[in-house]
Structure formats: structure tokens, C-alpha cells
Amino acid sequence: VTTQSKPVVHLKPNTNLIEANFAGSLVALISTPTSIHLPALPPNSDAKGLQWTVDVKNFGPLPVTVYGKDAFSVSIAVNQTVHIYSDGSRYFLKY
């Protein structure tokens, strides 16, 4: 699946949370807070029963760090995309 074929979602205004229902989406970060959080409880699967994944692209203007359970964190440079997935208990980066 290419990033272009995924639905694009944005964080709700004045929030810094990637929601569980964003599964399978490209989360576009544009002028967001520099600290973003994944769901407190890592989702096991999405609404279709598939592994929970999100692609996160930072459009700037500043680097953004995404935090999750068990000290998971990833810094995303401007114009960088990262792929995050969950096994239901932890978050991982997909390379």
C-alpha cells in the first residue's frame, strides 16, 4: 500500500493526540505542537481487524516528536514520514 492511497487525516484543532480511529491513515502534521501522543493503550487492530498502523508525515515548520507507551518515541524531521504500528501492547517503527 502506498502512502498516496491512504486516507489523509489531521489532528483535531488544539490537540496533540493521534487517535486510535486514525488506523490505516496518513496523519498529516501541519503547524502542530512539537510533542504528539499515540493512544495511551496501543490498539490491537483497526475496525477491519487488520494490524493497527499509521503513517505520520511532518509538513513543518518544526520537527515533531511522537510519544507512545513504554518510552516509545520518534522524532520526525520536516518533510519526513514515519510508519508506526502496534501489536496491542507496544508501538514499533516499521522501516
VMD Tcl script that builds the backbone (N, CA, C; Angstrom):
set m [mol new atoms 285]
animate dup $m
set s [atomselect $m all]
$s set {name element resname resid chain x y z} {
  {N N VAL 1 A 0.863 -1.182 0.000}
  {CA C VAL 1 A 0.000 0.000 0.000}
  {C C VAL 1 A 0.895 1.226 0.000}
  {N N THR 2 A 0.653 2.115 -0.923}
  {CA C THR 2 A 1.456 3.328 -0.980}
  {C C THR 2 A 0.837 4.396 -0.100}
  {N N THR 3 A 1.667 5.331 0.323}
  {CA C THR 3 A 1.185 6.420 1.157}
  {C C THR 3 A 0.099 7.210 0.429}
  {N N GLN 4 A 0.226 7.355 -0.894}
  {CA C GLN 4 A -0.749 8.129 -1.654}
  {C C GLN 4 A -2.146 7.521 -1.634}
  {N N SER 5 A -2.248 6.209 -1.421}
  {CA C SER 5 A -3.564 5.578 -1.467}
  {C C SER 5 A -4.255 5.561 -0.112}
  {N N LYS 6 A -3.609 6.075 0.918}
  {CA C LYS 6 A -4.195 6.077 2.258}
  {C C LYS 6 A -5.003 7.339 2.477}
  {N N PRO 7 A -6.078 7.243 3.280}
  {CA C PRO 7 A -6.812 8.457 3.612}
  {C C PRO 7 A -5.930 9.385 4.446}
  {N N VAL 8 A -6.049 10.679 4.211}
  {CA C VAL 8 A -5.271 11.666 4.955}
  {C C VAL 8 A -6.126 12.225 6.078}
  {N N VAL 9 A -5.577 12.234 7.291}
  {CA C VAL 9 A -6.283 12.791 8.445}
  {C C VAL 9 A -5.391 13.835 9.102}
  {N N HIS 10 A -6.029 14.736 9.838}
  {CA C HIS 10 A -5.321 15.783 10.562}
  {C C HIS 10 A -5.729 15.709 12.028}
  {N N LEU 11 A -4.864 16.161 12.907}
  {CA C LEU 11 A -5.217 16.222 14.319}
  {C C LEU 11 A -6.342 17.219 14.509}
  {N N LYS 12 A -7.187 16.971 15.498}
  {CA C LYS 12 A -8.240 17.932 15.810}
  {C C LYS 12 A -7.597 19.222 16.293}
  {N N PRO 13 A -8.221 20.377 16.040}
  {CA C PRO 13 A -7.637 21.641 16.493}
  {C C PRO 13 A -7.361 21.617 17.995}
  {N N ASN 14 A -6.233 22.190 18.370}
  {CA C ASN 14 A -5.826 22.324 19.765}
  {C C ASN 14 A -5.631 20.991 20.476}
  {N N THR 15 A -5.310 19.930 19.730}
  {CA C THR 15 A -4.998 18.646 20.364}
  {C C THR 15 A -3.632 18.175 19.902}
  {N N ASN 16 A -3.074 17.235 20.640}
  {CA C ASN 16 A -1.791 16.643 20.257}
  {C C ASN 16 A -1.881 15.122 20.326}
  {N N LEU 17 A -3.049 14.578 19.930}
  {CA C LEU 17 A -3.289 13.141 20.034}
  {C C LEU 17 A -3.592 12.524 18.672}
  {N N ILE 18 A -2.831 11.476 18.346}
  {CA C ILE 18 A -3.168 10.630 17.204}
  {C C ILE 18 A -4.186 9.630 17.725}
  {N N GLU 19 A -5.381 9.648 17.180}
  {CA C GLU 19 A -6.478 8.834 17.703}
  {C C GLU 19 A -6.434 7.406 17.163}
  {N N ALA 20 A -6.960 6.479 17.939}
  {CA C ALA 20 A -6.979 5.070 17.538}
  {C C ALA 20 A -7.717 4.873 16.216}
  {N N ASN 21 A -8.761 5.693 15.972}
  {CA C ASN 21 A -9.539 5.521 14.735}
  {C C ASN 21 A -8.827 6.087 13.507}
  {N N PHE 22 A -7.608 6.586 13.666}
  {CA C PHE 22 A -6.801 7.027 12.518}
  {C C PHE 22 A -6.106 5.844 11.840}
  {N N ALA 23 A -6.353 4.634 12.306}
  {CA C ALA 23 A -5.689 3.439 11.776}
  {C C ALA 23 A -5.748 3.384 10.261}
  {N N GLY 24 A -4.626 3.025 9.643}
  {CA C GLY 24 A -4.562 2.875 8.194}
  {C C GLY 24 A -4.464 4.179 7.441}
  {N N SER 25 A -4.307 5.289 8.156}
  {CA C SER 25 A -4.295 6.602 7.530}
  {C C SER 25 A -2.900 7.205 7.490}
  {N N LEU 26 A -2.796 8.254 6.687}
  {CA C LEU 26 A -1.626 9.121 6.708}
  {C C LEU 26 A -2.002 10.312 7.578}
  {N N VAL 27 A -1.310 10.477 8.699}
  {CA C VAL 27 A -1.572 11.587 9.601}
  {C C VAL 27 A -0.663 12.729 9.167}
  {N N ALA 28 A -1.272 13.806 8.672}
  {CA C ALA 28 A -0.522 14.962 8.187}
  {C C ALA 28 A -0.373 15.972 9.315}
  {N N LEU 29 A 0.871 16.236 9.698}
  {CA C LEU 29 A 1.150 17.211 10.748}
  {C C LEU 29 A 1.545 18.530 10.088}
  {N N ILE 30 A 0.718 19.548 10.290}
  {CA C ILE 30 A 0.974 20.873 9.733}
  {C C ILE 30 A 0.795 21.882 10.857}
  {N N SER 31 A 1.883 22.533 11.249}
  {CA C SER 31 A 1.859 23.516 12.335}
  {C C SER 31 A 1.220 22.943 13.598}
  {N N THR 32 A 1.597 21.736 13.958}
  {CA C THR 32 A 1.071 21.076 15.153}
  {C C THR 32 A 2.012 21.326 16.322}
  {N N PRO 33 A 1.588 20.952 17.538}
  {CA C PRO 33 A 2.528 21.018 18.665}
  {C C PRO 33 A 3.753 20.150 18.356}
  {N N THR 34 A 4.878 20.441 18.999}
  {CA C THR 34 A 6.102 19.680 18.726}
  {C C THR 34 A 6.146 18.347 19.460}
  {N N SER 35 A 5.158 18.092 20.340}
  {CA C SER 35 A 5.017 16.794 21.005}
  {C C SER 35 A 3.632 16.247 20.717}
  {N N ILE 36 A 3.594 15.070 20.096}
  {CA C ILE 36 A 2.335 14.416 19.730}
  {C C ILE 36 A 2.303 13.068 20.444}
  {N N HIS 37 A 1.112 12.628 20.826}
  {CA C HIS 37 A 0.981 11.365 21.555}
  {C C HIS 37 A 0.140 10.360 20.778}
  {N N LEU 38 A 0.547 9.100 20.869}
  {CA C LEU 38 A -0.233 7.985 20.345}
  {C C LEU 38 A -1.268 7.598 21.393}
  {N N PRO 39 A -2.276 6.796 21.025}
  {CA C PRO 39 A -3.251 6.360 22.028}
  {C C PRO 39 A -2.554 5.748 23.246}
  {N N ALA 40 A -3.052 6.059 24.444}
  {CA C ALA 40 A -2.430 5.581 25.690}
  {C C ALA 40 A -2.341 4.057 25.719}
  {N N LEU 41 A -3.390 3.391 25.255}
  {CA C LEU 41 A -3.381 1.930 25.144}
  {C C LEU 41 A -3.169 1.578 23.675}
  {N N PRO 42 A -2.047 0.960 23.337}
  {CA C PRO 42 A -1.796 0.626 21.935}
  {C C PRO 42 A -2.915 -0.251 21.364}
  {N N PRO 43 A -3.520 0.197 20.260}
  {CA C PRO 43 A -4.613 -0.597 19.668}
  {C C PRO 43 A -4.099 -1.933 19.132}
  {N N ASN 44 A -4.932 -2.956 19.245}
  {CA C ASN 44 A -4.561 -4.277 18.754}
  {C C ASN 44 A -4.807 -4.384 17.256}
  {N N SER 45 A -5.944 -3.863 16.801}
  {CA C SER 45 A -6.267 -3.926 15.373}
  {C C SER 45 A -7.198 -2.780 15.037}
  {N N ASP 46 A -7.388 -2.567 13.742}
  {CA C ASP 46 A -8.283 -1.496 13.315}
  {C C ASP 46 A -9.708 -2.037 13.163}
  {N N ALA 47 A -10.597 -1.206 12.676}
  {CA C ALA 47 A -12.014 -1.586 12.553}
  {C C ALA 47 A -12.222 -2.778 11.613}
  {N N LYS 48 A -11.275 -3.015 10.696}
  {CA C LYS 48 A -11.381 -4.129 9.755}
  {C C LYS 48 A -10.669 -5.380 10.263}
  {N N GLY 49 A -10.110 -5.320 11.480}
  {CA C GLY 49 A -9.398 -6.461 12.032}
  {C C GLY 49 A -7.957 -6.565 11.579}
  {N N LEU 50 A -7.463 -5.555 10.885}
  {CA C LEU 50 A -6.078 -5.541 10.423}
  {C C LEU 50 A -5.178 -4.918 11.497}
  {N N GLN 51 A -3.887 -5.193 11.405}
  {CA C GLN 51 A -2.950 -4.614 12.362}
  {C C GLN 51 A -3.061 -3.093 12.344}
  {N N TRP 52 A -3.009 -2.479 13.541}
  {CA C TRP 52 A -3.123 -1.028 13.664}
  {C C TRP 52 A -1.827 -0.383 13.190}
  {N N THR 53 A -1.931 0.469 12.171}
  {CA C THR 53 A -0.772 1.186 11.643}
  {C C THR 53 A -1.181 2.612 11.307}
  {N N VAL 54 A -0.225 3.517 11.381}
  {CA C VAL 54 A -0.402 4.869 10.859}
  {C C VAL 54 A 0.908 5.305 10.221}
  {N N ASP 55 A 0.797 6.094 9.176}
  {CA C ASP 55 A 1.939 6.801 8.622}
  {C C ASP 55 A 1.808 8.232 9.115}
  {N N VAL 56 A 2.896 8.814 9.571}
  {CA C VAL 56 A 2.861 10.173 10.091}
  {C C VAL 56 A 3.855 11.007 9.289}
  {N N LYS 57 A 3.356 12.064 8.622}
  {CA C LYS 57 A 4.221 12.950 7.837}
  {C C LYS 57 A 4.197 14.333 8.452}
  {N N ASN 58 A 5.386 14.870 8.671}
  {CA C ASN 58 A 5.526 16.199 9.242}
  {C C ASN 58 A 5.754 17.211 8.124}
  {N N PHE 59 A 4.775 18.090 7.919}
  {CA C PHE 59 A 4.890 19.128 6.904}
  {C C PHE 59 A 5.499 20.413 7.458}
  {N N GLY 60 A 5.839 20.418 8.751}
  {CA C GLY 60 A 6.530 21.562 9.322}
  {C C GLY 60 A 5.610 22.525 10.047}
  {N N PRO 61 A 6.178 23.588 10.547}
  {CA C PRO 61 A 7.509 24.133 10.234}
  {C C PRO 61 A 8.637 23.636 11.132}
  {N N LEU 62 A 8.321 22.856 12.177}
  {CA C LEU 62 A 9.342 22.401 13.121}
  {C C LEU 62 A 9.338 20.876 13.242}
  {N N PRO 63 A 10.457 20.273 13.678}
  {CA C PRO 63 A 10.451 18.832 13.960}
  {C C PRO 63 A 9.406 18.513 15.030}
  {N N VAL 64 A 8.843 17.307 14.951}
  {CA C VAL 64 A 7.818 16.864 15.890}
  {C C VAL 64 A 8.257 15.520 16.472}
  {N N THR 65 A 8.043 15.337 17.774}
  {CA C THR 65 A 8.324 14.049 18.405}
  {C C THR 65 A 7.005 13.385 18.763}
  {N N VAL 66 A 6.871 12.109 18.378}
  {CA C VAL 66 A 5.678 11.326 18.676}
  {C C VAL 66 A 6.022 10.384 19.823}
  {N N TYR 67 A 5.179 10.401 20.856}
  {CA C TYR 67 A 5.399 9.582 22.047}
  {C C TYR 67 A 4.307 8.538 22.189}
  {N N GLY 68 A 4.707 7.361 22.710}
  {CA C GLY 68 A 3.755 6.299 22.983}
  {C C GLY 68 A 4.143 5.568 24.255}
  {N N LYS 69 A 3.403 4.521 24.537}
  {CA C LYS 69 A 3.602 3.709 25.744}
  {C C LYS 69 A 5.017 3.113 25.807}
  {N N ASP 70 A 5.502 2.877 27.019}
  {CA C ASP 70 A 6.783 2.209 27.268}
  {C C ASP 70 A 7.954 2.942 26.627}
  {N N ALA 71 A 7.963 4.256 26.792}
  {CA C ALA 71 A 9.079 5.091 26.337}
  {C C ALA 71 A 9.272 5.074 24.827}
  {N N PHE 72 A 8.251 4.693 24.061}
  {CA C PHE 72 A 8.349 4.790 22.604}
  {C C PHE 72 A 8.380 6.260 22.234}
  {N N SER 73 A 9.320 6.643 21.388}
  {CA C SER 73 A 9.318 7.994 20.836}
  {C C SER 73 A 10.075 7.992 19.526}
  {N N VAL 74 A 9.667 8.872 18.645}
  {CA C VAL 74 A 10.353 9.038 17.369}
  {C C VAL 74 A 10.269 10.512 16.992}
  {N N SER 75 A 11.401 11.063 16.620}
  {CA C SER 75 A 11.454 12.447 16.169}
  {C C SER 75 A 11.297 12.452 14.653}
  {N N ILE 76 A 10.415 13.308 14.171}
  {CA C ILE 76 A 10.115 13.364 12.739}
  {C C ILE 76 A 10.551 14.721 12.212}
  {N N ALA 77 A 11.523 14.712 11.322}
  {CA C ALA 77 A 12.015 15.950 10.722}
  {C C ALA 77 A 10.975 16.505 9.749}
  {N N VAL 78 A 11.120 17.758 9.400}
  {CA C VAL 78 A 10.228 18.375 8.418}
  {C C VAL 78 A 10.354 17.610 7.091}
  {N N ASN 79 A 9.221 17.297 6.495}
  {CA C ASN 79 A 9.090 16.548 5.235}
  {C C ASN 79 A 9.442 15.061 5.360}
  {N N GLN 80 A 9.588 14.554 6.583}
  {CA C GLN 80 A 9.853 13.126 6.798}
  {C C GLN 80 A 8.543 12.410 7.114}
  {N N THR 81 A 8.459 11.138 6.688}
  {CA C THR 81 A 7.320 10.280 7.008}
  {C C THR 81 A 7.830 9.071 7.774}
  {N N VAL 82 A 7.137 8.722 8.864}
  {CA C VAL 82 A 7.456 7.504 9.596}
  {C C VAL 82 A 6.231 6.597 9.599}
  {N N HIS 83 A 6.467 5.313 9.748}
  {CA C HIS 83 A 5.417 4.306 9.748}
  {C C HIS 83 A 5.415 3.673 11.140}
  {N N ILE 84 A 4.296 3.778 11.839}
  {CA C ILE 84 A 4.185 3.271 13.209}
  {C C ILE 84 A 3.121 2.182 13.233}
  {N N TYR 85 A 3.405 1.105 13.950}
  {CA C TYR 85 A 2.390 0.071 14.117}
  {C C TYR 85 A 2.360 -0.401 15.557}
  {N N SER 86 A 1.288 -1.107 15.901}
  {CA C SER 86 A 1.095 -1.598 17.258}
  {C C SER 86 A 0.737 -3.071 17.215}
  {N N ASP 87 A 1.188 -3.796 18.254}
  {CA C ASP 87 A 0.811 -5.200 18.390}
  {C C ASP 87 A -0.233 -5.384 19.486}
  {N N GLY 88 A -0.792 -4.274 19.967}
  {CA C GLY 88 A -1.787 -4.341 21.024}
  {C C GLY 88 A -1.207 -4.090 22.403}
  {N N SER 89 A 0.122 -4.141 22.517}
  {CA C SER 89 A 0.741 -3.854 23.810}
  {C C SER 89 A 1.867 -2.830 23.705}
  {N N ARG 90 A 2.471 -2.714 22.524}
  {CA C ARG 90 A 3.572 -1.772 22.323}
  {C C ARG 90 A 3.496 -1.169 20.933}
  {N N TYR 91 A 4.246 -0.055 20.764}
  {CA C TYR 91 A 4.384 0.574 19.450}
  {C C TYR 91 A 5.747 0.255 18.869}
  {N N PHE 92 A 5.802 0.213 17.537}
  {CA C PHE 92 A 7.034 -0.089 16.818}
  {C C PHE 92 A 7.132 0.811 15.588}
  {N N LEU 93 A 8.360 1.037 15.161}
  {CA C LEU 93 A 8.584 1.701 13.871}
  {C C LEU 93 A 8.726 0.639 12.804}
  {N N LYS 94 A 8.132 0.886 11.664}
  {CA C LYS 94 A 8.246 -0.031 10.527}
  {C C LYS 94 A 9.166 0.630 9.513}
  {N N TYR 95 A 10.223 -0.065 9.144}
  {CA C TYR 95 A 11.186 0.505 8.205}
  {C C TYR 95 A 11.034 -0.096 6.838}
}
mol reanalyze $m
mol bondsrecalc $m
mol representation Tube
mol addrep $m
